[in-house]
Amino acid sequence: MSRPAVEVADILRAHEARFLDKNRSWLSFQQLTVLRAIARCRTAALGGHLDSCSQCGHQAISYNSCRNRHCPKCQTQARQRWLAAREQEVLGVPYFHVVFTLPHELNPLCQRNQTVLYNLLFRSSAAAMLEVAADPKHLGVEIGFLSILHTWGQNLLLHPHVHCVVPAGGLAADHQRWIHPKYAFFLPVKVLARVCRRKFIRGLRRAFRLKKLHFSGTAAALAAPKQFSAFVQRLRRQDWVVYAKAAFGGPAAVLRYLGRYTHRVAISNHRLVAHEEDQVTFRWKDYARGNKHRLMTLSAEEFLRRFVQHILPRGFVRIRQFGFLANGCRTKLIPLSRQLLAFTPDVRAPSNELPTKAVWKCPHCGAPMHIQEKFSALQLKGRCKFIDTS
């Protein structure tokens, strides 16, 4: 893939100082740290290394990556490593994709309570999946699935939702057989929505009683018990959105599918179209109008404000596994599931579907480039000629 003409880092370096001056009062330390890392990514500020061609001897200096999970340039290798580990867990059945979305009325609370509300979204959506799947009226099985948190929409506005990728069917209660799903969309989405809503609201009320919620800005009025109670009643009366896609293919297909979701950041550099003076233009897909591709132009400050609200708290886990895929179960239950399905994984087949590790090739002869010497940022200052190979 060719290098994009505009990158998030370019916008940051051009407008970071002014953006921080105007917004520092509400920016968290974690957000400031991430912005600084992205702006410095693959520049001399992070140091680098001297690369040498193994064939013709050509030399060039490359700059180090920031390796921050929010950086659009630093996710490829992390995604490859994660997908390689998941190869050992795929089953020989189709997979479903279920999405749980929080009502937009919760957005003001999410902005100041990311850890509490996003953890609650994970727990309530997972509990709803496990409970409904275990009900004999629906499936009556123990399921396993991956949940992946996304907080953005295509227009970069706050849109918290969880993607769940789940094998079709599950283990019987006695673990003696694999039961296949009754429904074309795995589980009834209206039932999932009601159960998730009930569990989320119950957790939200508990967080309020334990004073774990912070209220500020447009959500400040909710600090009053009566206002908060009325707010929760409005949430209860809403139909929460749960969406399920029809089943897609087996092991290789699910790995390709996961690769598109697991390590995404709010916006990729390849969606950026132009950065002219104080304006940023990017491509987005308008789901409300037939998935049409459109262009959106924002001020640089508004673009950065939208980007920043998707920076997660330090240490927050945004990819989680539940049911028989949970850490304490999968070592025993995945082999059992494969035995019941008479499925022997071909780990080489999915591997061929994954992107290969990037190799920095010589621009003159095409041979691999190898690291010859490493430099700190201070050492790079003494060199007058840099070649950015990123």
C-alpha positions in Angstrom: 0.0 0.0 0.0 1.4 3.4 -1.0 2.2 6.0 1.7 -0.7 8.4 2.3 -0.3 12.0 1.3 -1.6 13.2 4.7 -1.1 11.6 8.1 -2.6 12.3 11.6 1.0 13.0 12.7 1.3 15.8 10.1 -1.8 17.5 11.4 -0.6 17.2 15.0 2.8 18.6 14.3 1.2 21.6 12.5 -1.5 22.4 15.1 -0.4 20.6 18.3 0.8 23.8 20.2 -2.3 25.8 19.5 -4.6 22.8 20.2 -3.0 22.2 23.6 -3.1 25.9 24.5 -6.8 26.0 24.0 -7.8 22.6 25.4 -5.2 21.6 28.0 -7.8 22.2 30.8 -9.7 19.1 29.9 -7.1 16.9 28.3 -5.9 14.0 30.5 -2.3 13.0 31.0 -2.9 9.9 28.9 -4.3 12.0 26.1 -1.3 14.3 26.2 1.1 11.4 26.2 -0.5 9.8 23.2 -0.6 13.0 21.2 3.1 13.6 21.9 3.9 10.0 20.9 2.0 10.2 17.6 3.6 13.6 16.7 7.1 12.1 17.3 6.5 8.8 15.6 9.1 7.9 13.0 11.0 11.1 13.5 14.5 11.8 14.8 13.0 12.6 18.2 12.6 8.9 18.9 16.0 7.8 17.6 16.6 5.4 14.8 18.9 3.0 13.1 21.3 2.8 10.1 20.1 0.2 7.6 22.4 -1.4 5.0 21.5 -3.3 1.9 22.7 -6.9 2.0 23.5 -6.9 -1.7 24.6 -3.5 -3.1 25.7 -1.9 0.2 23.2 1.1 0.0 22.7 2.7 3.4 19.9 4.8 4.8 18.6 6.0 8.2 15.2 4.9 9.5 13.4 6.5 12.4 11.9 4.5 15.3 8.1 4.0 15.7 6.3 5.2 18.9 4.5 1.8 19.1 1.5 3.4 20.7 -1.8 1.5 20.1 -3.6 4.7 19.1 -1.1 5.6 16.4 -2.3 4.8 12.9 1.2 3.8 11.8 2.0 1.4 14.5 -0.6 -1.3 14.4 0.4 -3.7 11.6 2.9 -5.8 13.5 0.8 -5.9 16.7 -2.2 -7.1 14.6 -0.1 -9.8 12.9 1.2 -11.2 16.3 -2.4 -11.2 17.7 -3.8 -12.9 14.7 -1.1 -15.5 14.7 -2.1 -16.4 18.3 -5.7 -16.6 17.3 -4.9 -19.2 14.7 -4.6 -21.7 17.5 -8.2 -21.0 18.6 -10.4 -21.0 15.5 -12.9 -23.7 15.0 -14.2 -25.4 11.9 -17.6 -23.7 11.9 -19.0 -20.5 10.4 -18.8 -17.4 12.6 -21.3 -14.7 13.5 -20.7 -11.0 14.1 -22.9 -9.3 16.7 -22.6 -5.6 17.5 -23.9 -3.9 20.8 -24.2 -0.1 20.6 -24.7 2.3 23.5 -27.4 5.0 23.1 -25.9 8.3 22.2 -27.5 9.9 25.3 -24.7 8.2 27.3 -22.0 10.0 25.3 -21.5 12.9 27.8 -21.0 10.4 30.6 -18.7 8.2 28.5 -16.4 11.2 27.9 -15.5 11.5 31.6 -16.1 7.9 32.7 -14.4 5.8 30.1 -13.1 3.0 32.3 -16.4 2.6 34.2 -18.8 2.7 31.3 -16.7 0.8 28.7 -16.1 -2.0 31.2 -19.8 -2.0 31.9 -20.5 -2.3 28.2 -18.2 -5.2 27.9 -19.7 -7.0 30.9 -23.3 -6.4 30.1 -23.0 -7.4 26.4 -21.0 -10.5 27.3 -23.4 -11.5 30.1 -26.4 -11.0 27.7 -24.7 -13.2 25.0 -23.9 -16.0 27.6 -27.3 -15.8 29.3 -29.4 -15.9 26.1 -27.3 -18.6 24.5 -27.6 -20.8 27.6 -31.4 -20.5 27.7 -32.9 -23.8 26.3 -35.6 -21.7 24.6 -32.9 -20.2 22.3 -29.9 -22.5 22.0 -29.1 -24.0 25.4 -25.3 -24.1 25.0 -22.1 -22.6 26.4 -20.6 -20.3 23.8 -17.3 -18.6 23.4 -16.6 -15.3 21.7 -14.3 -12.3 21.2 -15.4 -8.8 22.1 -13.7 -5.7 20.6 -14.4 -2.2 21.7 -14.7 0.6 19.1 -15.6 4.1 20.3 -15.9 6.0 17.0 -18.2 6.4 14.0 -17.0 7.0 10.5 -17.4 10.8 11.1 -15.1 10.5 14.2 -17.9 11.4 16.6 -18.3 9.4 19.8 -20.1 6.1 19.1 -19.2 3.4 21.7 -20.0 -0.1 20.5 -18.7 -3.6 21.0 -18.1 -6.1 18.1 -18.5 -9.7 19.1 -17.2 -12.5 16.9 -18.7 -15.9 17.9 -18.5 -19.4 16.5 -21.8 -20.8 15.3 -23.1 -23.0 18.1 -21.6 -24.1 21.4 -21.0 -26.9 23.9 -23.9 -28.7 25.5 -24.2 -28.4 29.3 -22.5 -31.8 29.8 -19.7 -31.0 27.3 -20.5 -34.2 25.4 -21.6 -32.7 22.1 -21.6 -29.5 19.9 -25.0 -27.9 19.3 -25.5 -25.9 16.1 -27.6 -22.7 16.1 -31.4 -22.7 15.4 -31.5 -19.2 13.9 -30.0 -17.7 10.7 -28.6 -14.8 12.9 -27.4 -17.0 15.8 -29.5 -15.5 18.6 -32.5 -13.2 18.6 -31.2 -9.6 18.6 -34.3 -8.1 20.3 -33.8 -10.4 23.2 -30.1 -9.7 23.4 -30.9 -5.9 23.4 -33.4 -6.2 26.2 -31.1 -8.3 28.4 -28.0 -6.1 27.7 -30.0 -3.0 28.5 -31.2 -4.4 31.8 -27.8 -5.5 32.9 -26.1 -2.2 31.8 -28.7 0.0 33.6 -28.4 -2.1 36.7 -24.6 -1.6 36.6 -25.0 2.1 35.9 -27.2 2.5 39.0 -24.7 0.6 41.1 -21.8 2.8 39.9 -23.9 5.9 40.8 -24.6 4.6 44.3 -20.9 3.8 44.9 -20.0 7.3 43.6 -17.8 6.0 40.8 -19.2 8.4 38.2 -17.9 11.8 37.5 -20.2 14.5 36.2 -19.1 17.6 34.3 -20.0 19.6 31.3 -23.3 18.8 29.7 -23.7 15.8 32.2 -23.2 17.9 35.3 -26.9 18.1 36.1 -27.0 14.3 36.4 -25.1 14.4 39.7 -28.5 15.1 41.4 -30.2 11.8 42.3 -33.6 12.9 40.9 -32.0 14.0 37.6 -30.0 10.8 37.4 -33.1 8.6 38.1 -35.1 10.4 35.3 -32.1 9.9 33.0 -32.0 6.2 33.7 -35.8 5.9 33.1 -35.4 7.4 29.7 -32.7 4.9 28.9 -35.0 2.1 30.0 -37.7 3.2 27.6 -35.4 3.2 24.6 -34.9 0.3 22.2 -31.1 -0.4 22.4 -29.4 -1.3 19.1 -28.0 -4.8 18.7 -27.1 -5.9 15.2 -26.2 -9.3 13.9 -24.7 -10.2 10.5 -25.3 -13.5 8.8 -22.6 -16.2 9.3 -19.4 -15.9 7.4 -16.8 -18.6 6.6 -14.4 -20.8 8.6 -10.9 -20.3 10.0 -9.2 -18.4 7.2 -12.3 -16.1 6.8 -12.6 -15.3 10.5 -8.9 -14.4 10.7 -9.2 -12.0 7.7 -12.4 -10.6 9.3 -10.8 -10.0 12.7 -7.8 -8.3 11.0 -10.2 -5.6 9.9 -11.5 -4.9 13.4 -9.0 -5.7 16.2 -6.3 -3.1 15.9 -8.1 -0.2 14.3 -7.7 3.3 15.5 -10.2 6.1 15.2 -9.1 6.9 11.7 -6.5 5.5 9.3 -4.1 7.7 7.5 -5.4 6.4 4.2 -8.8 8.0 4.9 -7.2 11.5 5.1 -7.6 13.4 1.8 -6.2 16.9 2.4 -4.7 19.2 5.0 -4.7 22.8 3.9 -4.0 25.6 6.3 -6.5 25.1 9.1 -8.8 22.6 7.3 -8.7 18.7 7.3 -10.7 16.7 4.8 -11.2 12.9 5.1 -13.3 10.2 3.6 -16.2 8.6 5.5 -19.0 6.2 4.8 -22.5 7.5 5.5 -24.3 4.4 6.8 -27.6 6.4 7.2 -27.7 7.0 3.5 -27.0 3.8 1.8 -23.3 3.5 2.8 -22.4 6.3 0.4 -18.8 7.5 0.5 -18.5 11.2 1.3 -15.9 13.8 2.1 -16.0 15.7 5.4 -14.0 18.9 6.0 -13.3 20.0 9.6 -11.2 22.6 11.2 -7.9 21.1 12.4 -8.9 21.8 16.0 -12.2 20.0 15.7 -10.5 17.1 13.9 -8.1 16.7 16.8 -10.8 17.1 19.4 -12.8 14.3 17.8 -9.6 12.1 17.5 -8.6 12.7 21.2 -11.9 11.5 22.6 -11.1 8.0 21.3 -7.9 7.7 23.3 -8.5 5.0 25.9 -7.2 5.1 29.5 -3.8 3.6 30.0 -3.9 -0.2 30.5 -7.5 -0.5 29.3 -8.0 -3.8 27.6 -10.1 -3.3 24.4 -10.0 -6.9 23.1 -11.5 -9.5 25.5 -12.5 -13.2 25.4 -15.5 -14.8 27.1 -17.2 -18.1 27.6 -15.1 -21.1 26.5 -12.6 -18.7 24.9 -11.9 -17.0 28.3 -8.4 -17.3 29.6 -9.3 -19.9 32.3 -11.2 -22.2 29.9 -9.8 -22.2 26.4 -6.8 -24.4 27.0 -9.2 -27.3 27.9 -12.4 -26.4 26.0 -11.0 -25.5 22.5 -9.4 -28.9 22.0 -12.7 -30.5 23.3 -14.7 -28.4 20.9 -12.5 -29.5 18.0 -12.8 -33.1 19.0 -16.6 -32.9 19.0 -16.6 -31.1 15.7 -14.0 -33.6 14.3 -12.0 -30.6 13.2 -8.2 -30.6 12.9 -6.9 -27.1 12.4 -4.5 -26.4 9.5 -2.6 -23.6 11.1 -0.6 -23.1 7.9 -3.8 -22.3 5.8 -4.9 -19.3 7.9 -1.3 -18.1 8.1 -1.2 -17.7 4.3 -4.2 -15.4 4.6 -2.4 -13.0 7.0 -0.3 -10.1 5.8 3.4 -11.0 5.8 5.9 -9.2 8.0 6.9 -5.9 6.3 10.5 -6.0 4.9 12.4 -2.8 4.3 13.8 -3.3 0.8 16.7 -1.5 -0.9 15.3 1.2 -3.2 18.1 0.5 -5.7 18.3 -3.3 -6.1 15.3 -4.6 -4.0 17.3 -6.8 -1.7 16.5 -6.8 2.1 17.9 -4.0 4.2 19.4 -5.0 7.6 20.0 -2.9 10.7 23.7 -2.1 11.0 23.8 0.4 13.8 21.3 2.0 16.3 21.2 5.7 17.3 19.6 7.6 20.1 17.8 10.9 19.4 20.9 12.8 20.7 23.2 10.9 18.3 20.9 11.6 15.4 21.2 15.4 16.0 24.8 15.2 15.0 24.0 13.9 11.6 23.1 16.3 8.9 21.4 14.0 6.4 18.4 11.9 7.3 16.4 9.6 5.1 12.9 8.8 6.4 12.0 5.3 5.1 8.6 5.0 6.8 
